[in-house]
Amino acid sequence: MTKLTPSLLLLFIAGLPFAGLAAADEPEKPGRYIQSDSGHRLFVPGSTLEERADLGRRAHTNHLILVPDENTPRILSGPAGHSPADLRAAYALPSVGGQGVIAIIDAYDYPTAEHDLNVFAAQYGLPACTTANGCFKVVYAAGKKPAANCGWSQEAALDIEWAHAMAPNAQIVLMEAASNNLGDLFLAVSKATVLAGVTELSNSWGASEFSTEKNYDAYFRARAGIVYFASSGDIGGQTSYPAVSPYVIAVGGTTLLSLHPVTESAWSGSGGGKSKYEPRPAYQNGVQSLTGAARGVPDISAVANPATGVAVYDSTVCNKTSGWMVFGGTSVSSPVLAGIVNLADNVTPSTTTTSELTTLYSAPAVAGTDSDFRDVTSGGAGPFPARAGWDFVTGVGSSIGLSGK
């Protein structure tokens, strides 16, 4: 088995591929097993790996799958990993609530989306979320059903299930881009932006930064009344787009060490750092001593370490695996934060992501003294240590309760 640290996840596919192709219209790229720097065995789906030919052209997912041990397959007979109740306890959330629409942007078609979402909901006593009751809807951004791709189906399963887990009474729209080409994904963002009732829009995908990325920032500032979220990436200490856009809340990752008491440390795979191309926005003036003239990420964090990952159900076969799995990566933290902000019900028609970020970067939050956030001060990612106050690994820390969100 290859031994790699999270900072090396962005390697080109090499060696023997994991056996089997996706049972889907668009074959999944081969994934690979790795061992994290904490000694846990992980499977990195092909959709999460980025190749040289993808740079500036295609996005990748940000999820990783925990493999229990060398002799245990990834197919589980029932749920494992953290449950919705666990995350509600960790982040001091009520078990009911939510309003409006959370839009989830993903590529390709997820054929079993509604079925899987409701297997998950039934398992954890969440309200049914179906097309018939008006809770769930799939929209094809290009006007027709895309090809299917099982790695992106896993991503969509994680996204819709955990948005629903955090905000059980919100509606969920899964906006399916025609492919993982950046142009197709930005089209999906623009289509979701004009949907009635959308208040949060989550993007658990990303791409390594590219020189023309600022040209696409307009997709995330197109409409007041919507707050945009993006995963910071799963390469410790590295940045990705759109997380570095100044009009997006970049969500990093933590390790949820304990629920009694709640203890979090920085996850070593959490993407972050100084943007190569985006200048520092005014709301980050309070952290200028760290960021200099650049946009710094992430802004806030939630659980993402696969070793303390969350339960996900996906019946679509991918690399000979389906059913219950344990997922990690900042693909977890983005829909979780989108759901928390939805649950807080503070997004008004005049709210913008910039105004939300301005609130997030209050002086107490930046200093690590705001009771609405848990300052994460242990651990690190890449070259960056977690520290008191805002840092390049967890931002202002993780969320506590609904105030200030």
C-alpha positions as CSV (number, residue, x, y, z in Angstrom):
1,M,0.0,0.0,0.0
2,T,1.3,3.4,-0.9
3,K,2.0,5.6,2.1
4,L,1.2,9.2,1.5
5,T,0.4,12.2,3.6
6,P,-2.7,14.4,2.9
7,S,-0.4,17.0,1.4
8,L,0.4,14.5,-1.4
9,L,-3.2,13.7,-2.4
10,L,-2.9,15.8,-5.5
11,L,-0.6,13.4,-7.2
12,F,-1.1,12.1,-10.7
13,I,-2.6,8.6,-10.9
14,A,0.2,6.1,-10.9
15,G,0.7,2.4,-10.3
16,L,-2.0,-0.2,-10.4
17,P,-5.6,1.2,-10.5
18,F,-8.2,0.1,-8.1
19,A,-10.1,-2.7,-9.8
20,G,-13.3,-2.0,-11.6
21,L,-15.0,0.8,-13.5
22,A,-18.0,2.8,-12.3
23,A,-21.4,1.3,-13.3
24,A,-22.2,4.6,-14.9
25,D,-22.4,6.5,-18.2
26,E,-19.2,8.4,-17.6
27,P,-16.5,6.0,-16.3
28,E,-14.9,7.0,-13.0
29,K,-11.2,7.5,-13.2
30,P,-9.2,4.9,-11.2
31,G,-8.8,5.9,-7.5
32,R,-6.2,4.7,-5.1
33,Y,-5.6,3.6,-1.5
34,I,-3.4,5.8,0.7
35,Q,-2.4,5.9,4.3
36,S,-2.9,9.2,6.0
37,D,-0.2,10.8,8.1
38,S,-2.2,9.7,11.2
39,G,-2.0,6.0,10.0
40,H,-5.6,5.6,8.7
41,R,-6.2,3.8,5.5
42,L,-8.2,5.9,3.0
43,F,-9.6,5.4,-0.5
44,V,-9.2,8.5,-2.8
45,P,-11.8,8.3,-5.5
46,G,-10.7,9.2,-9.0
47,S,-13.0,12.2,-9.0
48,T,-11.0,13.6,-6.1
49,L,-7.6,13.3,-7.9
50,E,-6.5,16.2,-10.1
51,E,-4.3,15.6,-13.2
52,R,-2.1,18.1,-15.0
53,A,-4.5,18.2,-17.9
54,D,-7.3,19.3,-15.5
55,L,-5.6,22.6,-14.4
56,G,-7.7,25.6,-15.3
57,R,-10.2,23.3,-17.1
58,R,-11.8,20.8,-14.8
59,A,-12.8,20.6,-11.1
60,H,-12.5,17.7,-8.7
61,T,-14.5,16.5,-5.7
62,N,-13.2,16.9,-2.2
63,H,-14.2,13.7,-0.5
64,L,-12.2,10.8,0.9
65,I,-13.5,7.4,2.1
66,L,-12.3,5.8,5.3
67,V,-11.3,2.2,5.1
68,P,-11.6,0.5,8.5
69,D,-8.6,-1.7,8.3
70,E,-6.5,-3.9,5.9
71,N,-8.9,-6.8,6.0
72,T,-12.3,-5.0,6.1
73,P,-13.9,-3.9,2.8
74,R,-15.4,-0.5,2.4
75,I,-18.9,-2.0,2.2
76,L,-20.6,-1.7,5.6
77,S,-23.7,-3.5,6.7
78,G,-25.0,-0.3,8.4
79,P,-24.0,3.3,9.1
80,A,-20.7,4.1,10.8
81,G,-19.0,7.4,11.5
82,H,-20.6,10.5,13.0
83,S,-24.4,10.9,12.8
84,P,-26.5,14.1,12.5
85,A,-27.1,14.0,16.3
86,D,-23.3,13.9,16.8
87,L,-22.8,17.1,14.7
88,R,-25.8,18.8,16.3
89,A,-24.1,18.1,19.7
90,A,-20.7,19.2,18.5
91,Y,-22.0,22.5,17.1
92,A,-24.8,23.2,19.6
93,L,-27.7,23.0,17.1
94,P,-31.4,22.3,17.5
95,S,-32.7,19.1,16.0
96,V,-35.4,20.9,13.9
97,G,-35.6,24.0,11.7
98,G,-34.5,25.2,8.4
99,Q,-36.3,27.3,5.7
100,G,-36.0,28.2,2.0
101,V,-33.8,26.3,-0.4
102,I,-30.2,25.1,-0.1
103,A,-28.8,24.6,-3.6
104,I,-26.1,21.9,-4.0
105,I,-23.9,22.2,-7.1
106,D,-22.4,19.0,-8.4
107,A,-21.3,17.5,-11.8
108,Y,-23.0,14.7,-13.7
109,D,-26.1,12.8,-12.8
110,Y,-26.8,11.0,-9.6
111,P,-29.4,8.4,-10.6
112,T,-30.4,7.3,-7.1
113,A,-30.3,10.7,-5.4
114,E,-33.8,10.8,-4.0
115,H,-33.8,7.2,-2.9
116,D,-30.5,7.4,-1.1
117,L,-31.4,10.7,0.6
118,N,-34.4,9.1,2.1
119,V,-32.7,6.0,3.2
120,F,-30.3,8.3,5.1
121,A,-33.3,10.4,6.5
122,A,-35.1,7.3,7.7
123,Q,-32.0,5.9,9.4
124,Y,-31.6,9.0,11.5
125,G,-35.2,10.0,12.0
126,L,-35.1,13.1,9.7
127,P,-38.1,14.3,7.8
128,A,-38.7,12.6,4.5
129,C,-37.3,14.8,1.7
130,T,-38.9,13.8,-1.6
131,T,-40.0,15.3,-4.9
132,A,-43.6,14.5,-4.0
133,N,-43.6,16.5,-0.8
134,G,-41.7,19.4,-2.3
135,C,-38.5,19.0,-0.2
136,F,-36.2,17.7,-2.9
137,K,-35.6,18.5,-6.6
138,V,-33.0,17.7,-9.2
139,V,-32.4,20.3,-11.9
140,Y,-30.3,19.8,-15.0
141,A,-28.2,22.9,-15.5
142,A,-27.8,22.4,-19.3
143,G,-31.5,21.5,-19.8
144,K,-31.0,17.7,-20.2
145,K,-29.9,14.9,-17.9
146,P,-26.1,14.6,-17.8
147,A,-24.2,11.4,-18.0
148,A,-23.7,9.6,-14.7
149,N,-20.4,9.4,-12.9
150,C,-20.1,7.4,-9.7
151,G,-17.4,9.5,-8.0
152,W,-19.5,12.6,-8.4
153,S,-22.6,10.6,-7.3
154,Q,-20.8,9.9,-4.0
155,E,-20.1,13.7,-3.7
156,A,-23.7,14.5,-4.3
157,A,-24.8,11.9,-1.8
158,L,-22.6,13.5,0.9
159,D,-23.8,17.0,0.0
160,I,-27.5,16.5,0.0
161,E,-27.6,14.2,3.0
162,W,-25.6,16.5,5.2
163,A,-27.4,19.7,4.1
164,H,-30.6,17.9,5.1
165,A,-29.1,16.6,8.3
166,M,-28.2,20.1,9.5
167,A,-31.4,21.9,8.3
168,P,-34.1,19.3,8.2
169,N,-36.9,21.6,7.1
170,A,-35.1,23.3,4.3
171,Q,-35.7,22.3,0.7
172,I,-32.8,20.8,-1.2
173,V,-32.1,21.4,-4.9
174,L,-29.4,19.3,-6.5
175,M,-28.2,21.3,-9.5
176,E,-26.4,18.9,-11.8
177,A,-23.8,20.3,-14.2
178,A,-23.3,18.6,-17.5
179,S,-19.7,17.7,-16.6
180,N,-16.9,18.7,-14.3
181,N,-15.6,21.2,-16.8
182,L,-15.4,24.5,-15.0
183,G,-17.6,26.2,-17.6
184,D,-20.4,23.6,-16.9
185,L,-20.1,24.1,-13.2
186,F,-20.2,27.9,-13.4
187,L,-23.3,27.6,-15.6
188,A,-24.8,25.4,-12.8
189,V,-24.0,28.1,-10.3
190,S,-25.7,30.7,-12.4
191,K,-28.8,28.6,-12.9
192,A,-29.0,27.9,-9.1
193,T,-28.5,31.6,-8.3
194,V,-31.8,32.5,-10.0
195,L,-33.9,29.7,-8.5
196,A,-36.7,31.0,-6.3
197,G,-36.1,30.6,-2.6
198,V,-32.4,29.8,-2.6
199,T,-30.6,31.2,0.4
200,E,-27.5,29.1,0.5
201,L,-25.4,27.6,-2.3
202,S,-22.8,24.9,-1.5
203,N,-19.9,23.9,-3.8
204,S,-17.9,20.9,-2.5
205,W,-15.7,20.9,-5.6
206,G,-12.6,22.9,-6.5
207,A,-9.6,23.3,-8.8
208,S,-6.1,24.4,-8.3
209,E,-5.8,28.1,-8.7
210,F,-5.3,29.4,-12.2
211,S,-4.4,32.8,-13.6
212,T,-7.8,33.8,-15.0
213,E,-9.8,32.7,-12.0
214,K,-10.9,36.3,-11.1
215,N,-12.9,36.4,-14.3
216,Y,-15.3,33.9,-12.7
217,D,-15.9,35.7,-9.4
218,A,-19.0,37.4,-10.9
219,Y,-20.8,34.1,-10.6
220,F,-20.6,34.3,-6.8
221,R,-21.7,37.9,-6.4
222,A,-24.5,37.9,-8.9
223,R,-27.4,38.1,-6.4
224,A,-28.1,39.4,-2.9
225,G,-30.0,37.1,-0.7
226,I,-27.7,34.1,-1.3
227,V,-24.7,33.1,0.6
228,Y,-22.1,31.0,-1.3
229,F,-19.9,28.3,0.3
230,A,-17.0,26.3,-1.1
231,S,-14.7,23.6,0.3
232,S,-11.2,24.8,0.9
233,G,-9.8,21.6,-0.5
234,D,-8.1,18.5,0.8
235,I,-4.5,19.4,0.2
236,G,-3.0,20.6,3.5
237,G,-1.7,24.1,3.1
238,Q,-2.7,24.6,-0.5
239,T,-5.4,26.8,-2.0
240,S,-8.1,26.1,-4.6
241,Y,-10.8,28.0,-6.5
242,P,-13.6,28.9,-6.0
243,A,-12.8,28.8,-2.2
244,V,-10.3,31.7,-2.7
245,S,-12.9,33.9,-4.4
246,P,-13.6,36.9,-2.1
247,Y,-17.4,36.3,-2.7
248,V,-17.4,32.8,-1.2
249,I,-17.2,31.5,2.3
250,A,-14.3,29.1,2.3
251,V,-14.8,26.2,4.6
252,G,-11.8,24.3,6.0
253,G,-11.6,21.1,8.0
254,T,-11.2,19.9,11.6
255,T,-10.8,16.6,13.4
256,L,-13.7,16.1,15.8
257,L,-11.7,14.4,18.6
258,S,-14.4,14.2,21.3
259,L,-18.1,15.0,21.9
260,H,-17.9,14.8,25.7
261,P,-16.4,17.4,26.0
262,V,-16.4,18.7,22.5
263,T,-12.8,18.9,21.3
264,E,-11.6,19.8,17.8
265,S,-8.1,20.1,16.3
266,A,-7.0,21.2,12.9
267,W,-7.2,18.5,10.2
268,S,-3.8,18.1,8.4
269,G,-5.6,17.8,5.1
270,S,-7.4,21.1,5.3
271,G,-6.7,23.4,2.3
272,G,-5.7,26.9,3.1
273,G,-3.1,29.6,2.6
274,K,-2.7,32.8,0.6
275,S,-4.3,33.1,-2.8
276,K,-2.0,33.4,-5.7
277,Y,-4.3,35.7,-7.7
278,E,-7.1,37.1,-5.5
279,P,-6.2,40.3,-3.5
280,R,-7.1,40.7,0.1
281,P,-10.8,41.8,0.5
282,A,-11.6,44.6,3.0
283,Y,-13.3,42.3,5.4
284,Q,-9.9,40.6,6.0
285,N,-8.1,43.8,7.0
286,G,-8.1,42.5,10.6
287,V,-5.8,39.6,9.5
288,Q,-3.6,41.6,7.2
289,S,-0.5,40.7,9.3
290,L,-0.9,37.1,8.2
291,T,-2.4,37.4,4.7
292,G,-0.5,40.5,3.5
293,A,-2.0,41.7,0.2
294,A,-3.6,38.3,-0.6
295,R,-7.0,36.7,0.1
296,G,-6.5,34.2,2.9
297,V,-8.5,31.0,3.4
298,P,-10.3,29.3,5.0
299,D,-12.8,31.5,6.7
300,I,-14.4,28.9,9.0
301,S,-14.3,25.2,9.5
302,A,-16.1,22.0,10.4
303,V,-15.4,18.3,10.8
304,A,-13.5,16.9,7.7
305,N,-11.0,14.4,8.9
306,P,-12.0,11.0,7.5
307,A,-10.8,9.3,10.7
308,T,-13.7,11.2,12.5
309,G,-15.8,11.3,9.4
310,V,-19.6,11.1,8.8
311,A,-22.0,8.4,7.6
312,V,-23.1,8.6,4.0
313,Y,-25.4,6.3,2.1
314,D,-25.0,5.8,-1.7
315,S,-26.5,2.9,-3.5
316,T,-24.9,3.7,-6.8
317,V,-22.1,1.2,-7.3
318,C,-18.7,2.8,-7.6
319,N,-15.4,0.8,-7.7
320,K,-17.5,-2.3,-6.6
321,T,-18.7,-0.4,-3.5
322,S,-22.1,0.9,-2.5
323,G,-24.2,1.4,0.6
324,W,-23.1,2.9,3.8
325,M,-19.6,4.5,3.9
326,V,-17.6,6.9,6.1
327,F,-16.7,10.1,4.3
328,G,-14.3,12.9,5.1
329,G,-12.7,15.8,3.3
330,T,-13.8,19.4,3.2
331,S,-16.7,18.2,1.0
332,V,-18.3,17.4,4.4
333,S,-17.7,20.8,5.9
334,S,-19.2,22.9,3.1
335,P,-22.7,21.5,3.2
336,V,-22.6,21.3,7.0
337,L,-21.9,25.0,7.2
338,A,-24.5,25.8,4.5
339,G,-27.0,23.9,6.6
340,I,-26.0,25.7,9.8
341,V,-26.4,29.1,8.2
342,N,-29.8,28.1,6.8
343,L,-30.8,26.9,10.3
344,A,-29.9,30.3,11.7
345,D,-32.4,31.9,9.4
346,N,-30.5,35.2,9.2
347,V,-30.2,35.5,5.4
348,T,-32.4,38.3,4.2
349,P,-33.0,39.7,0.7
350,S,-30.2,42.2,1.3
351,T,-27.7,39.7,2.6
352,T,-24.6,39.1,0.5
353,T,-21.7,36.7,1.0
354,T,-19.5,39.8,1.6
355,S,-21.8,41.1,4.3
356,E,-21.9,37.6,5.9
357,L,-18.1,37.5,5.8
358,T,-17.8,41.0,7.3
359,T,-19.8,39.7,10.3
360,L,-17.7,36.6,10.4
361,Y,-14.5,38.7,10.6
362,S,-15.5,40.7,13.6
363,A,-12.6,41.7,15.9
364,P,-13.6,39.1,18.6
365,A,-13.8,36.3,16.1
366,V,-10.4,37.2,14.5
367,A,-8.9,37.3,18.0
368,G,-10.5,33.9,19.0
369,T,-12.6,35.4,21.8
370,D,-16.1,35.2,20.2
371,S,-18.3,32.8,22.0
372,D,-20.1,32.1,18.7
373,F,-17.1,30.2,17.4
374,R,-14.8,27.5,18.8
375,D,-11.2,28.7,18.3
376,V,-9.2,25.7,17.1
377,T,-5.6,26.0,18.3
378,S,-4.0,22.6,18.0
379,G,-2.8,20.7,14.9
380,G,-1.9,22.2,11.6
381,A,-1.9,21.6,7.8
382,G,1.0,21.8,5.4
383,P,3.3,24.6,6.5
384,F,0.6,26.3,8.7
385,P,0.0,25.7,12.4
386,A,-3.3,26.3,14.0
387,R,-3.0,29.3,16.3
388,A,-5.1,31.4,18.7
389,G,-7.5,33.5,16.5
390,W,-7.8,33.3,12.8
391,D,-5.4,31.0,10.9
392,F,-4.7,29.4,7.5
393,V,-6.1,26.0,8.6
394,T,-9.4,26.6,10.3
395,G,-10.1,30.3,9.8
396,V,-12.0,31.7,12.8
397,G,-12.6,28.1,14.0
398,S,-15.8,26.1,14.0
399,S,-19.3,27.2,14.7
400,I,-21.1,27.2,18.0
401,G,-24.9,27.7,18.0
402,L,-26.8,29.9,15.6
403,S,-25.9,33.4,16.8
404,G,-23.6,35.4,14.4
405,K,-24.2,33.0,11.5
